[in-house]
Amino acid sequence: MATRRTEATVVFALVAGEEQGLYGSDHMAREFKAAGADVQGMFSNDIIGAGDAHDGTAPDPYTVRLFVEGVPTAETPAQTAVRQSVGGENDGPSRQLGRFVQEVAQNEYTGMRVRVVWRRDRYLRGSDHVSFLTQGYPAGRFTEPRENFAHEHQDVRVENGVQYGDLARFCDFGYITRVARVNAAVLWSLAQAPSTPLDAKILTTQLTNDTTVQWRRGTEPDLAGYEVLWRETTAPDWTHVLAVGDVTSVTVDLSKDNVLFGVRAVDRDGHRSPVAFPQPAA
């Protein structure tokens, strides 16, 4: 990454105090928030040692899990009321980030499948991405497909013939390399693409059977235009895309009552931003 210039800043960070209470990442996220930083996505790579749980189960060396929340951790009461009225449980910024990851990182160059899990994290646990979610930033956690808990939070020892502890001999460095490629593909794509559209709205001043979506134009010098997306409310991923050009408003002959809409930016090289989920506006 150091030899390839990006259009946006990429930060690689190691943080302290995760097990004691996410202290390092909490400090970092608060500092970004206080500085008004535009964080388009944050990823925690936590438990990325192997695609094989070493417990006799079949290995899965070409899959990595990505945990992404639906309802935002930082959702306000007013936002909750809107969501309860019109939906959007699966369309928070982190859920859109998960869709973006699958689109740009599942390919022949990474050799990996990204298994998106629609949860903030695993049962009873949490990683450093939670600190960024708390500050309202989109974030997710990459984790190996099947864990061996004898190698997590264990003193190094042999007990009843079982080796405990997080040891290098249990690391699959080929797997770690492939996960690194997934991260690189995502970070590069985010850094080269326009930012996620701001102030995306669906007009609701009248009862109509069409839908008007509007948003604020981005400031990127290579911005080419926008795409409006939609899908059935029961569909997990976007199924339709309409290129609308360099505009800030479009009316689509589809009822906002029946489908879910999104909008994303596109630059002249074809890089696409994550999708913004429009909110109702009078």
Secondary structure, 3 states (H helix, E strand, C coil): CCCCCCCCCCCCCCCCCHHHHCHHHHHHHHHHHHCCCCCCCEEEECCCCCCCCCCCCCCCCCEEEEECCCCCCCCCHHHHHHHHHHCCCCCCHHHHHHHHHHHHHCCCCCCCEEEEECCCCCCCCCCCHHHHHHCCCCEEEEECCCCCHHHCCCCCEEECCEEECCCHHHCCHHHHHHHHHHHHHHHHHHHHCCCCCEEEEEECCCCCCCEEEEEECCCCCCEEEEEEEEEECCCCCCCEEEEEECCCEEEECCCCCCEEEEEEEEECCCCECCCECCEEEC
